Amino acid sequence: MNFPADLKYTKDHEWIRVTGDTATVGITDFAQRELGDIVYVEIETEGEDLASGDTFGTVEAVKTVADLYMPISGQVSEINPDLEENPDLVNTDPYGKGWMAKIILSRPAEVGDLMDADAYAALVG
């Protein structure tokens, strides 16, 4: 499985890429494999301020629905518009075109609480 070293990870299988005061968020390669074919992504929290651990949306696969959790506190500033027509981008490119949301960080220090690629790989074993 692929866990890019430039990302941070959560125990709930989200990844985060921080650029300045903004973070891009998605689910990991491990998570998309566990879920199976993704058929729908619902994120209706654009513009909302949420705390780390809050639910910001859901992802629906053929066999289940899973909540998406904020890896870090901030405001959901953008949702990936391509996922409406092509939710399978989460399966085919989870760290690229399959990103889910962008967040304006309100507590950047929380990034230090997240796992690096090696710790996340050990978690999912």
N, C-alpha and C positions, 0 to 999 in steps of 0.2 A: 504494500500500500504506500501511497504517496503522502508525506507530511512535510511540506516545504519548511526549511529552516528559518525563513524570514517572517514566519507567522507566529502568533501566539494562539493557544488552544484552551478550551474549557473542558471540564469533566462532563458537560452536557453535549459535547461534540460539535461546538461552534468554533470557527477560526476567526481571527481578527488580524487585519493588516493596517497598521497605523501610519498615516502620512500627515505630518503636521498635527493639527488639532482635529483631524477627521479620521475615522476608522471605517474600513470596509469589512462587512461581516457575511459569513456564509456557513454552511455545514461542511464537515470534513468528508474526505473520501471514505473513511470508515463508516460514517453515518449514512451516506447515500447508498452504500453497498448493503448495509443492514436494512434500510427502508425498502429498497428495491426500486422499481420504476416509479418515478415521481410524476404525478398527474396534475398537481395543483399546488401553488404556493399562495397563501393568503397573508398579507401584511397590511393592516389598516391602522397603523400607529404613526404614519408619517406626520411630523410636526410635534409629536408628543415627547415630553421629557420622561425618561424611564430610568429606574435604578438597575444596577447590576443584578442579574438574576430574574428580573421581571420578564414576563412573556411578551414578545413583540410581534408574534405571528404564529402561523402553523404551516406545516408542510404535509401534503397528503400524498400517500403512495397507494398503490393498488391494494395493499393488504392492511394499511394502518394510517393513522393521523398522528403527527408528533408536534409538540409545542416547540417554538423557537425561543431561546432565552437570550437576553441581553448579556453579552460577555463583560460589559463595562457600562457605567452610567453615562447618560448623555441624551441628546435629542436625535430622534430618527429624522434625518434630513432628506433622505432620498430612498426610493425603493426601485429595484431593478425592473424597468418597464418590460424588458425582454421576456421575463418569466411568465407574464400573463399569456402570451402566445406559445411560448416554448419552455414549459416547466422542466422538461427533460435536460435542459442545460445544466441543471444541478447534478444530474447523473454523468453527463459527458464531459463537463468542465467545472468541477466544484470549486476550484480555486481561481478561476478566471471568469468566463462569461456567466457562470452559474452563481455569482455573488448575489446576496439577497437585499442588503440594506447598507446605507452609509449613515454613520452616527457622528455628530459633533460632540466630542468628548467634554464632559463636565468635570470629571475627576481623572485626569491623565495618570495619576499615580497608581490607579487600579490595574494598569497594564502589568505592573510588577507582580501582581497576584496570579497572573495566568501562567500556564505551562508553556515551556519551549517544546520543540518538535520531539526531542528525545524523551522528555517526561510524558508527553502524550502517547508516543509509541509504546512506552512501557505500560501505560494505563490500559490501552486496548489490546496489548500483548500479542 
